[in-house]
Amino acid sequence: MYYDNKIWIGLSGEEKIGIEPKMANRHGLIAGATGTGKTVTLKVMAESFSQAGVPVFLADVKGDLAGICNSGVLTEDMQNRIQRFGLQDTGFAMQPFPVEYWDIYAKGGIPLRTTISEMGPLLLSRLMELNDSQTDLLTVVFKIADDQNLLLIDTKDLKSMLNFVAENSKEYSETYGNIAKQSIHTILRGVVALEAQGGDLFFGEPGLNLADWFDTREGKGVINILDSRELMMNGTMYATFLLWMLSELFELLPEVGDMEKPRMVFFFDEAHLLFKDISKALRSKIEQVVKLIRSKGVGIYFVTQNPKDIPDEVLAQLGNKIQHALRAYTPNEEKALKAAAASFRANPEFDTKEVLSALGTGEALVSVLDAQGIPGIVKKCSILPPQSQFGSIADMEREQKIVQSNLYLRYKDSVDSDSAYEVLLRENEELERARQRLAEEEAERKQAEKEAVLARRLAEKEEAAAIRQAKREETAAKRQAEKEAEAARKKAEKEQEKKNTMLKSATRSVASTAGGTVGREIGNTVGKTFGGTFGKKLGGNVGAAIGRNLLGSFFRR
């Protein structure tokens, strides 16, 4: 609870152990083995910060922090604890705290979204498990999108942008360096896998406005709870999403220097996932955020099983430490136990290592910064009980509280803004229409050429047919003329022959007559010589016949 202007954590004997509010942004650590009380400690601290008017963000990985919205139950056991801690004189009371529930899958809270651009290539690369060269290429794709004024909001935009860069890789390689299509395709497969894990839900608009987290109600800081039960199914996505939140806080908040109390406190449960299999670039980014974000009034508290889960460069930045029990059953665990004990400022009253391994549930070794920022000696403490309800709440109650939130109306419906996907789709459609027009024009040109060829061939055929027809007509006319000439010739010949026949007939007749006359005269003369009248008559007939034959033979020739 918040008491005597301190974030009261627990009791060490009669001494109240708590964090100075102005030192709360120096970050902290809550560590301990499973079942030793880390979640209760986190809850007590979140309540205390809320009472101090400091907004809180925490991830509920098991669902047992949702009950903060309700008052705790004053059971007999709780009354005994209140009596044991002497809380009855401090104003300790069972009470609810203002809560907003969030969920990137929009099931256990208000939909929590961000955009592809806000996530950035470095964190996206981790989500998609890209190697260094693929990460560099993704960074180039983001740069091209910026240069082309193309917004990357959701996964559709990123896929469209990747395809666009692949299609124009030769052109962009001249300006941005080599762009391997194979790497582009690998990134595309990563985007598809990311969508299958829920990326199509939490990449979009309206994106989270972090100003909505800096809220107080009736003097208490609002506790923003991210329902991470389903998100924890993918540890990399969980860690990357929370790291994005920290990065956004770091990028957006102005420098405020030292404040009397933090502007916000951020609890990062299962913090070991944040540093698992990360690149050097991302580790460097985390170290930078942790080191510098405190100057922006934000305190970060890492919650994990063992301090060794946190890199030394980050661990050195954590001034407020709450260490629950650690067990050592193996040489590695023994080594980790010694390291955890050695990280505290020693207390001459006990052996830190021995006490650490023997702590009970709800007990912890605590070392906090004093008003001058100096780490205090380690103290064995009993952690205070929470003031709100233990455990989770019913789904129906959670749903009711979600829909009653003013923020729910702002974030419940996704908006598909005009971004890279739509712009590139329109450009592709225009390009396709232009290609279609060119294809149609080309088809028309080819059809015109074809028709021209057909017309030319038809004209040639018609001309050839006309020539052939003219030749046929000429031949027919010639034959007709020849036929008529032949007919005329034959007719003339017939007429001539007829004339000749008539002439011959007349000639023969004349010849016959003349021959007969001559022959008769000759015959008469000869007949007289041979005998009287009979001889004259006979000689005349014979002579006439001979005369006709002789002249007839002559004229036939």
C-alpha positions as CSV (number, residue, x, y, z in Angstrom):
1,M,0.0,0.0,0.0
2,Y,1.0,3.7,-0.3
3,Y,1.8,4.8,3.2
4,D,3.9,7.6,4.7
5,N,4.7,8.8,1.1
6,K,6.3,5.5,0.2
7,I,5.5,2.5,-1.9
8,W,5.2,0.2,1.1
9,I,6.3,-3.4,0.2
10,G,6.6,-5.3,3.5
11,L,7.9,-5.4,7.0
12,S,11.4,-6.3,8.2
13,G,10.7,-6.9,11.9
14,E,9.1,-3.7,12.9
15,E,10.6,-1.7,10.0
16,K,8.4,-0.7,7.1
17,I,10.3,-1.3,3.9
18,G,9.2,0.7,0.9
19,I,10.4,2.5,-2.3
20,E,10.8,6.3,-2.3
21,P,8.4,7.5,-5.1
22,K,11.1,9.7,-6.7
23,M,13.4,6.6,-6.9
24,A,10.7,4.4,-8.3
25,N,11.7,5.3,-11.9
26,R,15.2,3.8,-11.3
27,H,13.6,0.5,-12.2
28,G,13.4,-2.8,-10.3
29,L,13.4,-6.5,-10.2
30,I,11.0,-9.1,-8.7
31,A,12.5,-12.5,-8.8
32,G,12.0,-15.9,-7.3
33,A,11.2,-19.5,-8.0
34,T,7.7,-20.6,-8.9
35,G,5.3,-20.5,-6.0
36,T,7.3,-18.2,-3.8
37,G,5.0,-15.2,-4.0
38,K,6.1,-13.1,-7.0
39,T,2.6,-12.5,-8.3
40,V,1.3,-11.3,-4.9
41,T,4.3,-8.9,-4.6
42,L,3.6,-7.6,-8.1
43,K,0.0,-7.0,-7.1
44,V,0.8,-5.3,-3.9
45,M,3.2,-2.9,-5.7
46,A,0.7,-2.2,-8.4
47,E,-1.9,-1.3,-5.8
48,S,0.6,0.9,-4.0
49,F,1.6,2.8,-7.1
50,S,-2.1,3.2,-8.0
51,Q,-2.8,4.7,-4.5
52,A,0.1,7.1,-5.1
53,G,-1.7,8.3,-8.3
54,V,0.7,6.6,-10.6
55,P,-0.8,4.7,-13.6
56,V,0.4,1.1,-14.0
57,F,0.8,-1.3,-16.8
58,L,1.1,-5.0,-16.2
59,A,0.7,-8.3,-18.1
60,D,-1.6,-10.9,-16.6
61,V,0.0,-14.1,-17.9
62,K,-2.1,-16.5,-15.8
63,G,-5.3,-14.5,-15.4
64,D,-5.0,-14.2,-11.7
65,L,-4.5,-10.4,-11.6
66,A,-7.9,-9.5,-13.0
67,G,-9.4,-9.4,-9.5
68,I,-7.7,-6.0,-8.8
69,C,-10.9,-4.4,-9.9
70,N,-12.8,-5.7,-6.8
71,S,-12.3,-5.3,-3.1
72,G,-10.6,-8.1,-1.3
73,V,-12.5,-10.3,1.1
74,L,-11.9,-9.7,4.8
75,T,-11.5,-13.4,5.8
76,E,-10.3,-14.6,9.1
77,D,-6.9,-15.3,7.7
78,M,-6.8,-11.8,6.3
79,Q,-7.7,-10.3,9.6
80,N,-4.9,-12.3,11.2
81,R,-2.5,-10.9,8.6
82,I,-3.7,-7.4,9.2
83,Q,-3.1,-7.8,12.9
84,R,0.3,-9.4,12.4
85,F,1.5,-6.5,10.1
86,G,-0.1,-3.9,12.3
87,L,-2.1,-2.6,9.4
88,Q,-5.1,-1.6,11.4
89,D,-3.5,1.7,12.3
90,T,-2.3,2.5,8.8
91,G,-5.5,3.0,6.9
92,F,-5.2,-0.4,5.2
93,A,-8.6,-1.5,3.9
94,M,-10.0,-3.9,1.4
95,Q,-10.7,-1.9,-1.7
96,P,-11.0,-2.0,-5.5
97,F,-8.7,-0.2,-8.0
98,P,-9.5,1.4,-11.3
99,V,-8.7,-1.1,-14.1
100,E,-8.8,-1.2,-17.9
101,Y,-8.5,-4.6,-19.5
102,W,-6.7,-5.0,-22.8
103,D,-6.2,-7.9,-25.2
104,I,-4.5,-8.0,-28.6
105,Y,-6.9,-10.8,-29.5
106,A,-9.9,-8.8,-28.4
107,K,-11.2,-11.6,-26.2
108,G,-10.3,-10.7,-22.6
109,G,-10.1,-7.0,-23.0
110,I,-10.3,-3.9,-25.2
111,P,-8.7,-4.6,-28.6
112,L,-5.1,-3.4,-28.4
113,R,-3.6,-2.7,-31.8
114,T,-0.5,-1.1,-33.3
115,T,0.6,-0.5,-36.9
116,I,3.4,-2.2,-38.9
117,S,5.2,1.1,-39.1
118,E,5.1,1.7,-35.4
119,M,6.3,-1.8,-34.7
120,G,9.3,-1.2,-37.0
121,P,11.6,-3.6,-38.9
122,L,13.7,-4.6,-36.0
123,L,10.9,-5.9,-33.8
124,L,9.1,-7.4,-36.7
125,S,12.2,-9.3,-37.7
126,R,12.2,-10.8,-34.3
127,L,8.6,-11.8,-34.5
128,M,9.3,-13.5,-37.8
129,E,12.6,-14.9,-36.7
130,L,14.5,-13.4,-39.6
131,N,18.3,-13.5,-39.9
132,D,20.5,-10.4,-40.1
133,S,20.5,-10.1,-43.9
134,Q,16.7,-10.5,-44.0
135,T,16.3,-7.9,-41.3
136,D,18.4,-5.5,-43.3
137,L,16.3,-6.1,-46.3
138,L,13.1,-5.5,-44.3
139,T,14.6,-2.2,-43.2
140,V,15.2,-1.3,-46.8
141,V,11.5,-2.1,-47.6
142,F,10.4,0.2,-44.8
143,K,12.7,2.9,-46.2
144,I,11.2,2.5,-49.7
145,A,7.7,2.7,-48.2
146,D,8.7,6.0,-46.5
147,D,10.3,7.4,-49.6
148,Q,7.1,6.5,-51.6
149,N,4.8,7.9,-48.9
150,L,3.2,4.5,-48.5
151,L,1.7,3.8,-45.0
152,L,2.3,0.4,-43.6
153,I,-0.6,-0.2,-41.2
154,D,-1.6,-3.9,-41.4
155,T,-0.1,-7.1,-42.7
156,K,-1.9,-6.6,-46.1
157,D,0.2,-3.4,-46.5
158,L,3.4,-5.2,-45.7
159,K,2.7,-8.1,-48.1
160,S,1.8,-5.6,-50.8
161,M,4.9,-3.6,-50.2
162,L,7.1,-6.7,-50.3
163,N,5.6,-7.9,-53.6
164,F,6.0,-4.3,-55.0
165,V,9.7,-4.2,-54.1
166,A,10.2,-7.7,-55.5
167,E,8.5,-6.8,-58.8
168,N,10.7,-3.7,-59.1
169,S,13.9,-5.1,-57.5
170,K,16.2,-4.2,-60.4
171,E,15.1,-0.6,-60.3
172,Y,15.4,-0.3,-56.5
173,S,18.7,-2.3,-56.3
174,E,20.5,0.6,-58.0
175,T,19.5,3.0,-55.2
176,Y,19.1,0.8,-52.1
177,G,21.5,-2.0,-52.7
178,N,21.0,-5.6,-53.7
179,I,17.4,-6.9,-53.2
180,A,17.3,-10.6,-53.4
181,K,13.8,-11.9,-54.4
182,Q,14.4,-15.1,-52.5
183,S,14.8,-13.2,-49.2
184,I,11.7,-11.2,-50.1
185,H,9.8,-14.5,-50.4
186,T,11.2,-15.7,-47.1
187,I,9.9,-12.5,-45.4
188,L,6.5,-13.0,-47.1
189,R,6.3,-16.5,-45.6
190,G,7.1,-14.9,-42.2
191,V,4.3,-12.4,-42.6
192,V,1.8,-15.2,-43.4
193,A,3.0,-17.1,-40.4
194,L,2.6,-14.0,-38.3
195,E,-1.0,-13.6,-39.5
196,A,-1.7,-17.2,-38.5
197,Q,-0.6,-16.3,-35.0
198,G,-2.9,-13.3,-34.7
199,G,-1.0,-10.6,-36.5
200,D,-4.0,-9.8,-38.6
201,L,-5.8,-8.8,-35.4
202,F,-3.2,-6.6,-33.6
203,F,-1.7,-4.9,-36.6
204,G,-4.3,-2.3,-37.6
205,E,-6.1,0.8,-36.6
206,P,-7.1,2.5,-34.4
207,G,-3.7,2.0,-32.9
208,L,-3.2,2.4,-29.2
209,N,-2.8,6.0,-28.0
210,L,-0.5,5.6,-25.1
211,A,-1.9,8.8,-23.6
212,D,-5.0,6.7,-22.7
213,W,-2.8,4.9,-20.2
214,F,-1.8,8.0,-18.3
215,D,-5.1,8.3,-16.4
216,T,-6.2,8.6,-12.8
217,R,-9.6,8.1,-11.2
218,E,-10.5,9.6,-7.9
219,G,-6.8,10.1,-7.2
220,K,-5.8,6.5,-8.0
221,G,-3.7,5.6,-11.1
222,V,-5.5,3.4,-13.5
223,I,-4.1,-0.1,-13.7
224,N,-3.9,-1.3,-17.3
225,I,-4.0,-5.1,-17.5
226,L,-3.0,-6.9,-20.7
227,D,-4.7,-10.2,-20.7
228,S,-1.8,-12.4,-21.9
229,R,-3.1,-15.9,-21.3
230,E,-3.4,-16.6,-25.0
231,L,-0.5,-14.3,-26.0
232,M,1.8,-16.4,-23.8
233,M,1.2,-19.3,-26.1
234,N,3.8,-17.5,-28.3
235,G,6.5,-16.2,-26.0
236,T,8.3,-14.3,-28.7
237,M,5.2,-12.4,-29.7
238,Y,4.5,-11.7,-26.0
239,A,7.9,-10.3,-25.4
240,T,8.1,-8.4,-28.6
241,F,4.8,-6.8,-28.1
242,L,5.7,-5.6,-24.6
243,L,9.0,-4.3,-25.8
244,W,7.2,-2.4,-28.5
245,M,5.1,-0.7,-25.7
246,L,8.3,0.3,-23.9
247,S,9.8,1.6,-27.1
248,E,6.7,3.6,-27.9
249,L,6.8,5.2,-24.4
250,F,10.5,6.0,-24.9
251,E,9.9,7.5,-28.3
252,L,6.8,9.5,-27.5
253,L,7.3,10.8,-23.9
254,P,9.3,14.0,-23.4
255,E,12.2,14.4,-21.1
256,V,11.1,15.3,-17.6
257,G,14.2,14.7,-15.5
258,D,13.8,13.7,-11.8
259,M,10.2,13.7,-10.7
260,E,8.6,13.3,-7.3
261,K,7.0,10.2,-8.5
262,P,6.9,8.3,-11.8
263,R,4.5,9.2,-14.6
264,M,4.0,5.5,-15.1
265,V,5.2,2.1,-13.9
266,F,5.6,-0.8,-16.3
267,F,5.7,-4.4,-15.0
268,F,7.2,-6.9,-17.4
269,D,6.3,-10.4,-16.2
270,E,8.1,-13.5,-17.6
271,A,10.9,-11.1,-18.4
272,H,13.3,-13.9,-19.4
273,L,11.3,-14.1,-22.7
274,L,12.4,-10.6,-23.6
275,F,16.1,-11.6,-23.8
276,K,15.7,-15.1,-25.3
277,D,17.4,-15.5,-28.7
278,I,17.6,-11.8,-29.5
279,S,20.1,-10.2,-31.9
280,K,22.8,-7.8,-30.8
281,A,21.0,-4.9,-32.3
282,L,17.8,-5.7,-30.3
283,R,19.7,-6.3,-27.1
284,S,21.4,-2.9,-27.6
285,K,18.0,-1.3,-28.1
286,I,16.6,-2.8,-24.9
287,E,19.6,-1.6,-22.9
288,Q,19.2,1.9,-24.4
289,V,15.5,2.0,-23.5
290,V,16.1,0.8,-19.9
291,K,18.9,3.3,-19.4
292,L,17.2,6.3,-20.8
293,I,13.4,5.9,-20.2
294,R,13.7,6.7,-16.6
295,S,14.5,10.3,-17.6
296,K,11.0,10.3,-19.2
297,G,9.4,9.4,-15.9
298,V,8.8,5.7,-16.5
299,G,9.8,2.9,-14.1
300,I,10.3,-0.6,-15.4
301,Y,10.0,-3.6,-13.1
302,F,11.2,-7.0,-14.5
303,V,9.5,-10.1,-13.0
304,T,11.3,-13.4,-13.6
305,Q,12.4,-16.5,-11.8
306,N,16.1,-15.9,-11.6
307,P,18.2,-12.7,-11.9
308,K,20.5,-14.5,-14.3
309,D,17.7,-14.3,-16.8
310,I,18.4,-10.6,-17.1
311,P,21.7,-9.5,-18.9
312,D,24.2,-7.8,-16.6
313,E,24.0,-4.5,-18.6
314,V,20.3,-4.3,-17.8
315,L,20.5,-5.8,-14.3
316,A,22.9,-3.0,-13.4
317,Q,20.1,-0.5,-14.1
318,L,17.7,-2.1,-11.6
319,G,18.1,-0.2,-8.3
320,N,15.1,-1.7,-6.4
321,K,15.3,-5.4,-5.9
322,I,12.8,-7.9,-4.4
323,Q,14.2,-11.4,-4.4
324,H,12.0,-14.3,-3.3
325,A,13.4,-17.7,-2.5
326,L,15.7,-19.5,-4.9
327,R,16.3,-23.3,-4.7
328,A,19.6,-24.9,-5.6
329,Y,19.4,-28.6,-6.6
330,T,22.1,-28.6,-9.3
331,P,25.5,-27.0,-9.7
332,N,24.1,-24.4,-12.1
333,E,21.3,-23.5,-9.7
334,E,23.9,-23.2,-6.9
335,K,25.9,-20.9,-9.0
336,A,22.9,-18.8,-9.8
337,L,22.0,-18.7,-6.1
338,K,25.5,-17.3,-5.2
339,A,25.3,-14.7,-8.0
340,A,21.8,-13.5,-6.8
341,A,23.0,-13.2,-3.2
342,A,26.2,-11.4,-4.3
343,S,24.1,-8.8,-6.2
344,F,22.8,-7.4,-2.9
345,R,24.5,-5.0,-0.5
346,A,25.4,-7.4,2.3
347,N,23.6,-7.2,5.7
348,P,26.0,-8.0,8.6
349,E,23.2,-9.6,10.5
350,F,22.8,-12.7,8.3
351,D,24.3,-14.7,5.4
352,T,22.4,-13.6,2.3
353,K,22.9,-16.8,0.5
354,E,21.6,-19.0,3.3
355,V,18.6,-16.8,4.0
356,L,17.8,-16.6,0.2
357,S,17.6,-20.4,-0.1
358,A,15.4,-20.7,3.1
359,L,12.8,-18.0,2.4
360,G,9.2,-19.1,2.8
361,T,6.3,-18.2,0.6
362,G,5.5,-14.5,0.9
363,E,9.0,-13.7,2.2
364,A,11.7,-11.9,0.2
365,L,15.0,-10.2,0.4
366,V,14.5,-6.5,-0.4
367,S,17.0,-3.8,-1.3
368,V,15.7,-0.4,-2.4
369,L,17.3,3.0,-3.1
370,D,17.3,5.6,-0.4
371,A,16.5,9.2,-1.0
372,Q,20.0,9.8,-2.3
373,G,19.8,6.9,-4.8
374,I,22.1,4.7,-2.8
375,P,21.2,1.0,-2.6
376,G,20.2,0.0,0.9
377,I,21.5,-3.1,2.7
378,V,19.4,-6.2,2.0
379,K,16.6,-6.8,4.4
380,K,14.5,-9.9,5.0
381,C,10.9,-8.9,4.6
382,S,7.4,-10.3,4.8
383,I,5.4,-9.0,1.9
384,L,2.2,-7.1,2.7
385,P,-1.2,-8.7,1.7
386,P,-3.1,-7.1,-1.2
387,Q,-6.1,-5.0,-0.7
388,S,-8.0,-6.2,-3.7
389,Q,-9.6,-9.6,-4.7
390,F,-7.3,-12.6,-5.0
391,G,-7.5,-14.4,-8.3
392,S,-9.4,-13.8,-11.4
393,I,-13.0,-12.8,-12.2
394,A,-15.8,-14.5,-14.1
395,D,-15.9,-14.0,-17.8
396,M,-19.3,-12.3,-17.7
397,E,-18.0,-9.8,-15.1
398,R,-14.9,-9.1,-17.2
399,E,-17.1,-8.6,-20.3
400,Q,-19.3,-6.2,-18.4
401,K,-16.4,-4.1,-17.2
402,I,-14.9,-4.1,-20.7
403,V,-18.0,-2.8,-22.5
404,Q,-18.6,-0.2,-19.8
405,S,-15.3,1.4,-20.4
406,N,-15.2,4.7,-22.3
407,L,-12.1,3.4,-24.2
408,Y,-14.0,0.4,-25.5
409,L,-16.1,2.6,-27.8
410,R,-12.9,4.1,-29.1
411,Y,-11.1,0.9,-29.9
412,K,-13.7,-1.9,-30.4
413,D,-14.0,-1.5,-34.2
414,S,-11.1,-1.8,-36.5
415,V,-10.7,0.7,-39.3
416,D,-9.1,-0.2,-42.7
417,S,-7.5,3.1,-43.7
418,D,-6.2,4.0,-47.1
419,S,-2.7,2.7,-46.9
420,A,0.0,0.9,-49.0
421,Y,-2.3,-2.0,-49.9
422,E,-5.1,0.2,-51.2
423,V,-2.6,2.6,-53.0
424,L,-0.7,-0.2,-54.7
425,L,-3.9,-2.0,-55.5
426,R,-5.2,1.1,-57.3
427,E,-1.9,1.5,-59.1
428,N,-2.0,-2.1,-60.2
429,E,-5.6,-1.7,-61.4
430,E,-4.6,1.4,-63.3
431,L,-1.6,-0.4,-64.7
432,E,-3.8,-3.4,-65.6
433,R,-6.3,-1.1,-67.3
434,A,-3.4,0.5,-69.2
435,R,-2.1,-2.9,-70.2
436,Q,-5.7,-3.9,-71.2
437,R,-6.0,-0.7,-73.3
438,L,-2.6,-1.4,-74.9
439,A,-3.7,-5.0,-75.5
440,E,-7.0,-3.9,-77.0
441,E,-5.2,-1.3,-79.2
442,E,-2.7,-3.9,-80.3
443,A,-5.5,-6.4,-81.0
444,E,-7.3,-3.7,-83.0
445,R,-4.1,-2.9,-84.9
446,K,-3.5,-6.5,-85.6
447,Q,-7.2,-6.9,-86.7
448,A,-6.9,-3.9,-88.9
449,E,-3.7,-5.3,-90.4
450,K,-5.4,-8.6,-90.8
451,E,-8.4,-7.0,-92.5
452,A,-6.1,-5.0,-94.7
453,V,-4.2,-8.1,-95.7
454,L,-7.5,-9.9,-96.4
455,A,-8.8,-6.9,-98.4
456,R,-5.5,-6.8,-100.3
457,R,-5.7,-10.5,-101.0
458,L,-9.4,-10.2,-101.9
459,A,-8.5,-7.4,-104.3
460,E,-5.7,-9.4,-105.8
461,K,-8.0,-12.4,-106.2
462,E,-10.7,-10.2,-107.8
463,E,-8.1,-8.6,-110.0
464,A,-6.8,-12.1,-111.0
465,A,-10.3,-13.3,-111.5
466,A,-11.0,-10.2,-113.7
467,I,-7.9,-10.9,-115.7
468,R,-8.8,-14.5,-116.1
469,Q,-12.3,-13.5,-117.1
470,A,-11.0,-11.0,-119.6
471,K,-8.7,-13.7,-121.0
472,R,-11.5,-16.1,-121.1
473,E,-13.7,-13.6,-122.8
474,E,-10.8,-12.7,-125.2
475,T,-10.2,-16.3,-125.9
476,A,-14.0,-16.9,-126.4
477,A,-14.2,-13.8,-128.6
478,K,-11.2,-15.0,-130.6
479,R,-12.6,-18.5,-130.9
480,Q,-16.0,-17.0,-131.9
481,A,-14.3,-14.8,-134.4
482,E,-12.3,-17.8,-135.7
483,K,-15.5,-19.8,-135.6
484,E,-17.4,-17.2,-137.5
485,A,-14.5,-16.7,-139.9
486,E,-14.4,-20.5,-140.4
487,A,-18.1,-20.5,-140.9
488,A,-17.8,-17.6,-143.4
489,R,-15.0,-19.4,-145.1
490,K,-16.9,-22.6,-145.3
491,K,-20.0,-20.7,-146.5
492,A,-17.9,-19.0,-149.1
493,E,-16.4,-22.3,-150.1
494,K,-19.9,-23.8,-150.3
495,E,-21.1,-20.9,-152.3
496,Q,-18.1,-21.1,-154.5
497,E,-18.5,-24.8,-154.8
498,K,-22.1,-24.3,-155.6
499,K,-21.1,-21.7,-158.2
500,N,-18.5,-24.1,-159.5
501,T,-21.0,-26.9,-159.5
502,M,-23.5,-24.7,-161.4
503,L,-20.8,-23.5,-163.7
504,K,-19.6,-27.0,-164.3
505,S,-23.1,-28.2,-164.8
506,A,-23.7,-25.4,-167.3
507,T,-20.4,-26.1,-168.9
508,R,-21.1,-29.7,-169.1
509,S,-24.5,-29.0,-170.5
510,V,-23.0,-26.6,-173.1
511,A,-20.2,-29.0,-173.8
512,S,-22.6,-31.9,-174.1
513,T,-24.7,-30.0,-176.4
514,A,-21.8,-28.7,-178.4
515,G,-20.1,-32.0,-178.3
516,G,-23.2,-33.7,-179.4
517,T,-23.7,-31.3,-182.2
518,V,-20.1,-31.5,-183.4
519,G,-20.0,-35.2,-182.9
520,R,-23.2,-35.6,-184.8
521,E,-21.9,-33.6,-187.7
522,I,-18.8,-35.6,-187.7
523,G,-20.7,-38.9,-187.4
524,N,-23.1,-37.9,-190.2
525,T,-20.2,-37.2,-192.4
526,V,-18.5,-40.4,-191.5
527,G,-21.8,-42.4,-191.7
528,K,-22.5,-41.2,-195.1
529,T,-19.4,-42.7,-196.1
530,F,-20.5,-46.1,-194.9
531,G,-24.0,-46.3,-195.9
532,G,-26.9,-44.2,-196.8
533,T,-29.4,-42.9,-194.4
534,F,-28.8,-45.6,-191.8
535,G,-25.1,-45.0,-191.8
536,K,-25.7,-41.3,-191.5
537,K,-28.0,-41.7,-188.5
538,L,-25.8,-44.2,-186.8
539,G,-22.7,-42.1,-187.4
540,G,-24.5,-39.0,-186.1
541,N,-25.5,-40.7,-182.7
542,V,-22.1,-42.2,-182.2
543,G,-20.3,-39.0,-183.1
544,A,-22.6,-37.0,-180.7
545,A,-21.8,-39.4,-177.8
546,I,-18.1,-39.2,-178.4
547,G,-18.2,-35.5,-178.8
548,R,-20.1,-35.1,-175.5
549,N,-17.7,-37.3,-173.7
550,L,-14.6,-35.6,-175.0
551,L,-15.8,-32.1,-174.2
552,G,-17.2,-33.2,-170.9
553,S,-13.9,-34.7,-169.8
554,F,-12.2,-31.5,-170.8
555,F,-14.4,-29.2,-168.8
556,R,-14.3,-31.5,-165.7
557,R,-10.7,-30.9,-165.6
